[in-house]
């Protein structure tokens, strides 16, 4: 039985993109490959909630945390002693970094690089954060036995910014939670809408409320619609406080002031909210992949996203792709989906068909093949 260790900090402590990636991958690994692999999850601390319950209660995982006195530098350095104690044969850094001192002859290493947004948009990040990210990402890329990029765009960024041999980089896309692949009944959807006091028709935005994600562009695109097409906008996601204040200030003089619902929704309710949405709006300026786009495609909801970074890879042929800084293009796309039924149905069908390539079984097999290519050397 192969013994594989994972950096599980984000799995147990982050409940957006990096955490979702980690939880989905580990769930799929244990579901499709429960017998020939032992999965060790290393995390400095644990948040216990419905999202992490499965990993804490399943006998398929061994969860390792350090005593409090060992926590400083444990994840970035001291964990290597635990890896050797547990006879780990391969270690996977799931969120852009590896411990110092790895790899060694006895432990193979893989790192997943999600995006290099801090290099594309340095103004969005404090200087110290940028410097730390650059050191950690660069070290991981130069020292890992293999690099997993979550999109072709991220792979090209790794090559361009860190001069890494492209043959060392494997593009393995990410999936989304199985809950988004299950169609909800009208009764369940109505119950969820009532729970959050939502209207029967609305546009949907899911993602961090930050300048890079471009919620103001979404609002301006909706604002330009004719009055009879201007549905309420449901916004789900945590916020960068300064940008949220900027959005709130803009809304004070906006025709959408009373038509925006800022929501904190439970994870199990999200599929129903996606499936009822008239249009999903995600014109981000930069993404390593864009899991919310995939969630919308599986929900059979038409998608408006961006022409930039990895988003064409995530959104596929059925999406309406725009310049994220051109609100008129967003407006045109929304109007097209709302007024042309034939176009709308074709886009939904194309999007759902495209999403099938991101189902968990095939992507998990690709990851296992990568592991075995290192373990069987």
C-alpha positions as CSV (number, residue, x, y, z in Angstrom):
1,X,0.0,0.0,0.0
2,X,1.4,3.4,-1.0
3,X,1.6,6.0,1.7
4,X,0.8,9.5,0.4
5,X,0.9,12.7,2.5
6,X,-1.0,15.9,1.8
7,X,-0.7,19.5,3.0
8,X,-4.3,19.7,4.4
9,X,-4.2,23.2,6.0
10,X,-6.6,24.6,3.4
11,X,-8.8,21.5,3.5
12,X,-9.5,22.0,7.2
13,X,-9.4,25.8,7.4
14,X,-10.4,27.4,4.1
15,X,-13.9,27.2,2.7
16,X,-13.5,28.8,-0.8
17,X,-11.3,28.0,-3.8
18,X,-8.2,26.3,-2.3
19,X,-10.1,24.5,0.4
20,X,-12.7,23.3,-2.1
21,X,-10.0,22.0,-4.4
22,X,-8.4,20.1,-1.5
23,X,-11.6,18.6,-0.2
24,X,-12.9,17.6,-3.7
25,X,-9.6,15.9,-4.6
26,X,-9.2,14.0,-1.3
27,X,-12.9,12.9,-1.4
28,X,-12.5,11.6,-4.9
29,X,-9.2,9.9,-4.2
30,X,-10.6,7.9,-1.3
31,X,-13.9,7.2,-3.2
32,X,-12.3,5.9,-6.4
33,X,-9.0,4.5,-4.9
34,X,-9.8,3.3,-1.3
35,X,-7.7,0.1,-1.2
36,X,-4.1,0.6,-2.5
37,X,-3.3,4.0,-0.9
38,X,-3.1,5.3,2.6
39,X,-4.0,9.0,2.8
40,X,-2.3,11.1,5.5
41,X,-3.6,14.7,6.0
42,X,-1.2,17.1,7.7
43,X,-2.6,20.3,9.1
44,X,-1.5,22.8,11.9
45,X,-5.1,23.2,13.1
46,X,-8.6,22.0,12.3
47,X,-11.9,23.8,12.0
48,X,-14.7,21.2,12.6
49,X,-17.8,21.8,10.5
50,X,-20.0,19.9,8.0
51,X,-17.4,20.4,5.3
52,X,-14.6,18.8,7.3
53,X,-16.6,16.2,9.1
54,X,-16.1,13.5,6.5
55,X,-12.3,13.7,6.7
56,X,-12.3,13.6,10.5
57,X,-14.7,10.6,10.7
58,X,-13.6,8.4,7.8
59,X,-11.1,5.5,8.5
60,X,-9.7,6.1,5.0
61,X,-7.7,9.2,6.3
62,X,-5.1,9.7,9.0
63,X,-5.2,13.3,10.2
64,X,-2.0,14.6,11.8
65,X,-1.7,17.8,13.8
66,X,1.3,19.0,15.8
67,X,1.2,19.9,19.5
68,X,0.8,23.6,20.0
69,X,4.5,24.2,20.8
70,X,5.5,22.8,17.4
71,X,3.1,24.8,15.3
72,X,5.5,27.6,14.4
73,X,7.2,26.7,11.1
74,X,5.7,23.2,11.3
75,X,3.9,23.3,7.9
76,X,6.9,24.9,6.1
77,X,9.7,22.9,7.7
78,X,9.2,20.7,10.8
79,X,6.5,18.5,9.1
80,X,9.2,16.7,7.1
81,X,10.2,14.9,10.3
82,X,6.6,13.6,10.7
83,X,6.6,12.6,7.0
84,X,9.6,10.4,7.6
85,X,8.2,9.0,10.9
86,X,5.0,7.9,9.0
87,X,7.1,6.5,6.1
88,X,5.4,8.8,3.6
89,X,6.5,7.9,0.1
90,X,5.0,10.8,-1.8
91,X,3.9,14.3,-0.5
92,X,1.5,16.5,-2.3
93,X,1.5,20.3,-1.6
94,X,-2.1,21.1,-2.5
95,X,-1.8,24.9,-2.3
96,X,1.2,26.3,-4.0
97,X,4.0,25.3,-1.6
98,X,6.2,22.5,-0.2
99,X,8.1,22.2,3.1
100,X,11.7,23.3,3.0
101,X,14.1,20.3,2.8
102,X,11.8,18.3,0.5
103,X,12.2,16.4,-1.8
104,X,14.6,13.8,-0.6
105,X,15.6,10.4,-2.0
106,X,12.9,8.8,0.2
107,X,10.0,11.1,-0.5
108,X,8.7,12.1,-3.9
109,X,7.0,15.5,-4.2
110,X,4.1,17.0,-6.2
111,X,2.9,20.6,-5.8
112,X,-0.3,22.1,-7.2
113,X,0.0,25.6,-8.5
114,X,-3.4,27.3,-8.7
115,X,-2.5,30.7,-10.2
116,X,0.1,33.5,-10.2
117,X,-2.4,36.3,-9.7
118,X,0.0,38.2,-7.4
119,X,2.4,38.6,-10.3
120,X,-0.2,39.6,-12.8
121,X,-1.9,42.1,-10.5
122,X,0.6,43.1,-7.9
123,X,-1.5,46.1,-6.8
124,X,-4.1,43.8,-5.4
125,X,-1.7,42.4,-2.9
126,X,0.4,43.9,0.0
127,X,4.1,44.0,-0.9
128,X,5.1,41.6,1.9
129,X,2.5,39.1,0.8
130,X,3.8,39.3,-2.8
131,X,7.4,38.6,-1.7
132,X,6.4,35.7,0.5
133,X,4.3,34.1,-2.2
134,X,7.0,34.6,-4.8
135,X,9.6,32.8,-2.5
136,X,7.2,29.9,-1.7
137,X,5.8,29.4,-5.2
138,X,9.3,29.7,-6.8
139,X,10.8,27.2,-4.3
140,X,8.0,24.7,-4.8
141,X,8.2,24.9,-8.6
142,X,12.0,24.5,-8.7
143,X,12.1,21.7,-6.2
144,X,9.0,19.5,-6.8
145,X,9.4,16.3,-8.7
146,X,6.3,17.2,-10.7
147,X,4.1,20.3,-10.8
148,X,0.3,20.1,-11.3
149,X,-1.2,23.2,-12.9
150,X,-4.9,23.5,-12.7
151,X,-5.2,25.1,-16.2
152,X,-3.1,25.5,-19.4
153,X,-3.0,29.2,-18.6
154,X,-1.4,28.5,-15.2
155,X,1.1,26.1,-16.8
156,X,2.2,28.8,-19.2
157,X,2.5,31.3,-16.4
158,X,4.8,28.9,-14.5
159,X,7.0,28.5,-17.5
160,X,7.1,32.2,-18.2
161,X,7.7,33.5,-14.7
162,X,9.8,30.8,-13.2
163,X,11.5,29.4,-16.3
164,X,10.4,25.8,-15.5
165,X,10.7,23.0,-18.1
166,X,7.1,22.5,-19.4
167,X,7.7,18.7,-19.4
168,X,7.8,18.8,-15.5
169,X,4.3,20.4,-15.5
170,X,1.1,18.3,-15.8
171,X,-2.2,20.1,-16.4
172,X,-4.9,18.3,-14.3
173,X,-8.1,20.2,-14.1
174,X,-10.2,20.4,-10.9
175,X,-13.7,19.1,-10.4
176,X,-16.4,20.5,-8.2
177,X,-18.4,19.0,-5.4
178,X,-20.7,16.2,-6.4
179,X,-23.7,18.2,-4.9
180,X,-23.6,20.5,-8.0
181,X,-24.1,17.5,-10.3
182,X,-27.4,16.5,-8.8
183,X,-30.5,18.1,-10.1
184,X,-32.7,19.5,-7.3
185,X,-36.5,19.1,-7.3
186,X,-38.7,22.2,-7.7
187,X,-39.9,21.6,-4.1
188,X,-36.4,21.7,-2.7
189,X,-35.5,24.8,-4.7
190,X,-38.6,26.6,-3.5
191,X,-37.7,25.7,0.0
192,X,-34.2,27.1,-0.3
193,X,-35.5,30.3,-1.9
194,X,-37.9,30.7,1.0
195,X,-35.2,30.0,3.5
196,X,-33.1,33.0,2.3
197,X,-36.1,35.2,1.3
198,X,-35.0,35.2,-2.4
199,X,-37.1,36.3,-5.4
200,X,-38.3,33.7,-7.9
201,X,-36.0,35.1,-10.7
202,X,-32.5,36.6,-10.3
203,X,-29.0,36.9,-11.6
204,X,-26.3,35.2,-9.6
205,X,-22.7,36.1,-8.6
206,X,-20.6,33.7,-6.4
207,X,-17.1,34.6,-5.4
208,X,-15.1,36.8,-3.2
209,X,-16.2,40.4,-3.3
210,X,-12.8,41.8,-4.5
211,X,-11.5,44.1,-7.2
212,X,-10.1,41.2,-9.2
213,X,-13.4,39.3,-9.2
214,X,-15.1,42.5,-10.6
215,X,-18.5,42.7,-8.8
216,X,-18.7,46.4,-9.8
217,X,-18.5,45.4,-13.4
218,X,-21.4,42.9,-12.9
219,X,-23.5,45.6,-11.2
220,X,-22.8,48.1,-14.0
221,X,-23.7,45.5,-16.6
222,X,-27.0,44.7,-14.9
223,X,-27.7,48.4,-14.4
224,X,-27.5,49.1,-18.2
225,X,-30.3,46.6,-19.0
226,X,-33.8,47.8,-20.0
227,X,-36.0,48.0,-16.9
228,X,-38.1,44.9,-17.9
229,X,-34.9,42.7,-18.0
230,X,-33.3,44.1,-14.9
231,X,-33.7,41.2,-12.4
232,X,-32.4,41.3,-8.9
233,X,-28.8,40.2,-8.3
234,X,-27.9,37.7,-5.7
235,X,-24.3,38.0,-4.4
236,X,-22.7,35.1,-2.4
237,X,-19.2,35.3,-1.0
238,X,-16.9,36.8,1.6
239,X,-15.5,40.3,1.1
240,X,-12.4,42.4,0.9
241,X,-13.7,45.1,3.2
242,X,-12.3,48.1,1.3
243,X,-13.8,46.8,-2.0
244,X,-17.1,46.0,-0.4
245,X,-17.2,49.5,0.9
246,X,-16.6,50.8,-2.6
247,X,-19.4,48.6,-3.9
248,X,-21.8,49.9,-1.2
249,X,-20.9,53.5,-1.9
250,X,-21.6,52.9,-5.6
251,X,-25.0,51.3,-4.9
252,X,-26.1,54.4,-2.9
253,X,-26.9,56.2,-6.2
254,X,-27.6,53.1,-8.3
255,X,-31.0,51.9,-9.7
256,X,-30.0,48.5,-8.3
257,X,-29.8,49.7,-4.7
258,X,-32.9,47.8,-3.6
259,X,-32.4,44.8,-5.9
260,X,-29.2,43.3,-4.6
261,X,-29.2,40.5,-2.1
262,X,-25.9,39.9,-0.2
263,X,-26.1,36.4,1.0
264,X,-24.2,34.0,3.2
265,X,-25.5,30.6,2.1
266,X,-24.8,27.2,3.5
267,X,-22.9,24.9,1.2
268,X,-25.7,22.3,0.8
269,X,-28.1,25.1,-0.4
270,X,-25.8,26.4,-3.2
271,X,-26.9,23.9,-5.9
272,X,-30.5,24.9,-5.6
273,X,-29.6,28.6,-5.8
274,X,-27.4,28.0,-8.9
275,X,-30.1,25.9,-10.6
276,X,-32.8,28.6,-10.2
277,X,-30.6,31.5,-11.4
278,X,-31.5,33.1,-14.8
279,X,-27.8,33.9,-15.6
280,X,-24.6,33.3,-13.7
281,X,-22.2,36.3,-13.9
282,X,-18.5,35.8,-13.4
283,X,-16.5,38.3,-15.4
284,X,-13.4,38.1,-13.3
285,X,-10.2,39.8,-14.4
286,X,-8.0,36.8,-13.5
287,X,-8.5,33.2,-12.4
288,X,-6.3,30.1,-12.1
289,X,-9.4,28.1,-13.1
290,X,-12.8,29.3,-11.7
291,X,-14.7,26.6,-9.9
292,X,-17.9,28.7,-9.7
293,X,-18.1,28.6,-13.5
294,X,-18.0,24.8,-13.4
295,X,-20.6,24.7,-10.7
296,X,-22.9,26.8,-12.9
297,X,-22.3,24.6,-16.0
298,X,-23.3,21.5,-14.0
299,X,-26.4,23.4,-12.7
300,X,-27.5,24.1,-16.4
301,X,-27.4,27.8,-15.8
302,X,-26.1,30.0,-18.7
303,X,-22.7,31.6,-17.9
304,X,-21.2,35.0,-18.7
305,X,-17.5,35.0,-18.0
306,X,-14.3,36.6,-19.2
307,X,-12.1,36.2,-22.3
308,X,-9.0,36.4,-20.1
309,X,-6.7,34.1,-18.2
310,X,-8.0,30.5,-17.7
311,X,-11.7,31.4,-17.8
312,X,-12.3,30.3,-21.5
313,X,-10.9,26.9,-20.4
314,X,-13.3,26.6,-17.5
315,X,-16.4,28.1,-19.3
316,X,-16.2,26.3,-22.6
317,X,-18.1,26.9,-25.9
318,X,-21.6,27.7,-24.4
319,X,-20.5,30.7,-22.3
320,X,-20.8,34.3,-23.3
321,X,-17.2,35.6,-22.9
322,X,-16.5,39.3,-22.4
323,X,-13.9,41.9,-21.8
324,X,-14.3,42.1,-18.0
325,X,-13.8,45.9,-18.1
326,X,-16.5,46.5,-20.7
327,X,-19.9,46.6,-18.9
328,X,-21.7,46.9,-22.3
329,X,-20.5,43.4,-23.3
330,X,-21.9,42.0,-20.0
331,X,-25.3,43.8,-20.7
332,X,-25.4,42.4,-24.2
333,X,-24.8,38.9,-23.0
334,X,-27.5,39.0,-20.3
335,X,-30.0,40.4,-22.8
336,X,-29.2,37.7,-25.3
337,X,-29.8,34.9,-22.7
338,X,-33.1,36.5,-21.5
339,X,-34.6,37.2,-24.9
340,X,-33.4,34.5,-27.2
341,X,-34.8,31.2,-25.9
342,X,-33.2,29.1,-28.7
343,X,-29.8,30.6,-28.0
344,X,-30.2,30.1,-24.3
345,X,-31.1,26.4,-24.5
346,X,-28.2,25.8,-26.9
347,X,-25.8,27.5,-24.6
348,X,-27.0,25.5,-21.6
349,X,-26.7,22.2,-23.5
350,X,-23.2,23.0,-24.8
351,X,-22.1,24.1,-21.3
352,X,-23.5,21.0,-19.6
353,X,-21.9,18.7,-22.2
354,X,-18.5,20.5,-21.8
355,X,-18.7,20.1,-18.0
356,X,-18.6,16.4,-18.3
357,X,-14.9,16.4,-18.9
358,X,-14.5,17.8,-15.3
359,X,-16.2,14.9,-13.6
360,X,-14.3,13.5,-10.7
361,X,-13.5,9.9,-11.8
362,X,-11.4,10.8,-14.9
363,X,-9.5,13.7,-13.2
364,X,-8.8,11.5,-10.2
365,X,-7.4,8.8,-12.5
366,X,-5.1,11.4,-14.0
367,X,-3.8,12.3,-10.6
368,X,-3.2,8.7,-9.6
369,X,-1.4,8.1,-12.8
370,X,0.9,11.0,-12.0
371,X,1.5,9.7,-8.5
372,X,2.4,6.2,-9.8
373,X,4.8,7.6,-12.4
374,X,6.8,8.9,-9.4
375,X,6.2,6.1,-6.9
376,X,7.1,3.3,-9.4
377,X,10.4,4.8,-10.5
